[in-house]
Amino acid sequence: MFRRPTSLNWPRQLRARLPAPQIAPAARHQSTQGPQASRIDRITSKLPRRLQKYTNGLRSAPVSHVVSFLILHELTAIVPLFALFAVFHYTAYVPISYITEHFGEYVQSGVARFEKYFRRKGWFGFGQEEPSTSSEPGAGGEVKSQTDEAVDRWRSGDRKYEILMEVALAYAVTKALLPVRIIGSVWATPWFAGVLMRANRLLTRKP
């Protein structure tokens, strides 16, 4: 006679026959790129809402694509910054009035950021002991903004403020191009991911 399995034995037998639970690819993928995904959200949130649909695919993209996008995003910030600074510094083309008028907030942010950084590093003649331009009164006794004071010193031929304004203008244009930079990075991501994977295979290939 066979013993009839009790109800307590059924779950154990069923567990023995059922395959081991598998982690869903989506869940595994999400846990792999959690920090990158949050960084992508911070970057893409700066886009106008009508353009954010072009970046939605990044949230479910392979890790190689996410890393490629983040690298491209950094490159599109660094390369234009240095390229525009070189144009302003080595040519007579410095559209300070136009950029200040259209992107004044970015120019002001660039002046404040880079003047503080140059003072801390002691670069281009800036020293920590010097008073900040934002605290110096103008000819009429009014306190000028940091940007206005930096522009006045640039026009007077102060060499260090020429460099500061050139960097601040390059920074302002780079910030204004942020939507173009993000969309361009998304468009180039598949190609760049392929380049990185081929380079990785070459570097890790055993001799």
C-alpha positions in Angstrom: 0.0 0.0 0.0 1.2 3.4 -0.9 0.9 6.2 1.7 -1.1 9.1 0.6 1.0 12.2 0.9 -0.2 14.6 3.5 -1.1 18.2 2.7 2.0 19.2 4.4 4.2 17.2 2.0 2.7 18.7 -1.2 4.5 22.1 -1.1 7.8 20.5 -0.5 7.4 18.1 -3.4 6.2 20.9 -5.7 9.2 23.0 -4.8 11.5 20.1 -5.7 9.9 19.9 -9.1 9.6 23.5 -9.9 12.7 25.2 -11.4 14.6 27.6 -9.3 13.3 31.2 -9.5 15.0 33.4 -12.0 15.7 37.1 -11.7 13.8 39.0 -14.3 16.2 40.7 -16.8 14.6 44.0 -16.2 15.1 43.8 -12.5 18.7 42.7 -12.8 19.3 45.4 -15.4 17.8 48.0 -13.1 19.9 47.0 -10.1 23.0 47.1 -12.3 22.6 50.6 -13.4 20.9 52.2 -10.5 23.3 55.0 -9.8 23.8 55.7 -13.6 20.0 55.8 -14.0 19.5 58.4 -11.3 22.3 60.5 -12.9 20.6 60.2 -16.3 17.4 61.4 -14.8 19.1 64.4 -13.4 20.6 65.2 -16.7 17.6 64.6 -18.9 15.3 66.6 -16.4 17.1 69.7 -17.7 15.6 69.2 -21.1 12.4 70.9 -22.2 9.5 68.5 -21.7 8.9 68.1 -25.4 12.4 66.8 -25.9 12.5 64.4 -23.0 10.7 61.7 -25.1 14.0 61.3 -27.0 15.8 60.2 -23.9 13.3 57.8 -22.4 15.0 54.8 -23.9 18.1 55.4 -21.8 16.4 54.2 -18.7 16.1 50.6 -20.1 19.2 50.7 -22.2 22.2 48.3 -21.8 24.8 49.3 -19.3 27.3 49.9 -22.2 24.9 52.4 -23.7 24.4 54.2 -20.4 28.1 54.5 -19.8 28.6 55.7 -23.3 26.0 58.4 -22.9 27.5 59.7 -19.7 31.0 59.8 -21.3 29.6 61.6 -24.3 27.8 64.1 -22.1 31.0 65.0 -20.3 32.9 65.3 -23.6 30.3 67.6 -25.0 30.8 69.9 -22.0 34.6 69.8 -21.9 35.4 70.1 -25.6 33.2 73.1 -26.4 34.4 74.9 -23.3 38.1 74.7 -24.3 37.3 75.2 -28.0 35.3 78.4 -27.4 37.9 79.7 -24.9 40.6 79.2 -27.6 38.5 81.1 -30.2 37.9 84.0 -27.8 41.5 84.0 -26.5 43.4 83.7 -29.8 41.2 85.7 -32.1 39.6 89.2 -31.9 36.1 87.7 -31.8 34.7 88.1 -28.3 30.9 88.7 -28.5 30.7 89.7 -24.9 27.7 92.0 -25.4 25.6 89.5 -27.2 26.3 86.6 -24.9 25.8 88.7 -21.8 22.5 90.0 -23.2 21.1 86.6 -24.1 22.8 84.3 -21.6 23.4 86.7 -18.7 22.6 84.2 -16.0 25.1 81.7 -17.3 27.7 84.4 -17.7 27.2 85.6 -14.1 27.4 82.0 -12.9 30.6 81.4 -14.9 32.3 84.6 -13.6 31.5 83.7 -10.0 32.5 80.1 -10.3 35.8 80.6 -12.2 36.9 83.7 -10.3 36.6 81.8 -7.1 38.4 78.8 -8.5 41.2 80.9 -10.0 41.7 82.7 -6.6 41.8 79.4 -4.8 44.4 78.0 -7.2 46.3 81.3 -7.6 46.1 81.1 -11.4 46.5 83.9 -13.9 47.4 86.5 -11.3 44.4 86.0 -9.1 45.2 85.9 -5.4 43.2 84.9 -2.3 44.1 88.1 -0.6 42.4 90.2 -3.3 38.9 91.5 -2.6 36.1 90.0 -4.7 34.8 92.0 -7.6 31.3 91.7 -6.3 32.1 93.8 -3.3 33.7 96.8 -5.0 31.7 100.0 -5.5 31.5 101.6 -8.9 32.3 105.2 -9.9 28.9 106.4 -8.7 29.1 104.7 -5.3 26.8 101.9 -6.3 27.9 98.3 -5.8 28.3 96.7 -9.2 27.6 93.1 -9.9 30.5 90.7 -10.1 29.9 90.4 -13.9 29.7 94.1 -14.5 32.9 94.7 -12.6 34.7 91.8 -14.4 33.5 93.3 -17.8 34.9 96.7 -16.8 38.2 95.3 -15.9 38.3 93.2 -19.1 37.6 96.4 -21.2 40.4 98.2 -19.3 42.9 95.6 -20.5 43.4 93.7 -17.2 44.9 90.5 -18.5 43.6 88.2 -15.8 40.1 89.4 -16.2 40.4 89.0 -20.0 41.0 85.3 -19.3 38.2 85.1 -16.7 35.7 86.6 -19.1 36.8 84.4 -22.0 36.3 81.3 -19.8 33.0 82.6 -18.5 31.7 83.3 -22.0 32.7 79.9 -23.2 31.0 78.4 -20.1 27.8 80.4 -20.8 27.6 79.2 -24.4 28.3 75.6 -23.4 25.5 75.8 -20.8 23.1 77.3 -23.3 23.8 74.4 -25.7 22.8 71.8 -23.1 19.7 70.5 -25.0 21.7 70.1 -28.2 24.5 68.4 -26.3 22.1 65.9 -24.6 20.2 65.1 -27.9 23.5 64.7 -29.7 24.9 62.4 -27.0 21.8 60.2 -27.2 22.1 60.0 -31.0 25.7 59.1 -30.9 25.4 56.6 -28.0 24.9 53.4 -30.0 27.9 54.1 -32.2 30.1 55.2 -29.3 29.1 52.0 -27.3 30.3 49.9 -30.2 33.6 51.8 -30.3 34.1 51.2 -26.5 33.3 47.5 -26.8 35.7 47.0 -29.7 38.4 48.9 -27.8 37.8 46.8 -24.7 38.1 43.6 -26.7 41.4 44.8 -28.2 42.8 45.7 -24.8 41.7 42.5 -23.1 42.8 40.2 -25.9 45.4 37.8 -24.8 48.6 37.8 -26.9 
